[in-house]
Amino acid sequence: CAICMDDYKKREKIRELPCSHGFHARCVDKWLRQHNSCPICRENINPTV
């Protein structure tokens, strides 16, 4: 995960953004509460994601 830098483990929830970048769901949910863009490519993300 590019947000927390931890490896993905079996059965962890992964969330893919519209730009096709994926992250741990818990990490990207927290990120999107504070930012409105993908942490990798900075594509604008609809806040309802």
C-alpha positions in Angstrom: 0.0 0.0 0.0 1.5 3.3 -1.1 -0.1 5.1 1.9 1.1 2.9 4.8 3.9 1.1 3.0 2.7 -2.3 4.3 2.3 -5.3 2.1 -1.2 -6.5 1.3 -2.2 -9.6 3.2 -4.9 -12.2 2.4 -8.4 -11.2 3.2 -7.6 -7.5 3.6 -10.0 -5.2 2.0 -8.5 -3.4 -1.0 -10.2 -0.3 -2.5 -9.5 0.7 -6.1 -10.0 4.3 -7.0 -11.4 5.4 -10.4 -7.8 6.0 -11.6 -7.2 2.3 -11.0 -4.7 2.7 -8.1 -5.5 0.4 -5.2 -4.8 0.8 -1.4 -5.9 -0.8 1.8 -9.5 0.3 2.3 -8.7 1.6 5.8 -5.8 3.7 4.5 -7.5 5.2 1.5 -10.7 5.9 3.5 -8.7 7.9 6.0 -6.7 9.6 3.2 -9.9 10.7 1.4 -11.4 12.2 4.5 -8.5 14.7 4.4 -7.8 14.9 0.6 -9.8 14.8 -2.6 -7.2 13.2 -4.8 -5.4 9.9 -5.4 -2.2 9.7 -3.2 -0.2 8.5 -6.3 -1.4 10.3 -9.4 -3.3 13.2 -7.7 -6.4 12.6 -9.9 -9.4 14.4 -8.4 -11.6 11.9 -6.6 -15.3 12.5 -6.0 -15.7 12.9 -2.3 -18.5 10.3 -2.2 -16.1 7.5 -3.0 
